[in-house]
Each structure stands twice: as C-alpha cells, then as structure tokens.
Amino acid sequence: MSAEPPIDGYCPHCGAEVPEEALACPECGSCSETGWSTKASYDRIGVDSDDEPFDYEGFLEEEFGDGRPARRSAMQWVWAIVAFLLLVLLLKYQMAL
C-alpha cells in the first residue's frame, strides 16, 4: 500500500474525489494505513467491474420499462372529459351570442 492518495484523484474504496494534498479521503476516511491500494475496488458503491460487459438492454428495461406506452390513469380520463365538456359549453355559449 502506498502513502500517497491515488493518482487518478478518486478514492479506491468509495469513489469520492480526493484532493491532491489530502492525507485521507474526505468521504470514507481511507488513508495510507487503511488502503490507498491500486488493487482496491469500487465494490462498496456498486460500480460494475470492467470484467463484466455492460447490459444496455437491461439498463433500458430498468430505467424506462418495457417500451410500451404508459396507460392513462382513470383520473386523466376524468380531466380529459371535463376539459372537453367545458370546451363544448364555451363554444355553445359563443354561438348563442
């Protein structure tokens, strides 16, 4: 283990940015005694390792659903009907003038 912070400026344990002159990570407290090792991993923050390929399709599914358009809720339909009725009444009132 080295006494200097990581060269890339990020803590190998938590991934936080570490200033060059820092003796320890400002987020997790890692230091030369606890492990400024280049072999340390980002396991604690859930970053995927480079050994596994990124599952883009899985990411899209998780973030945006299955690609089908979302169904309208009942309340959206109620507001749409109310807006339509108000428009019809407004037009009818304008025609009566």
Secondary structure, DSSP 8 states (H G I E B T S, - for coil): --SS--TTSB-TTT--B--TT-SB-TTT--BTTT---TT---GGGT---TTS---HHHHHHHHHTTSS-----HHHHHHHHHHHHHHHHHHHHHHH-
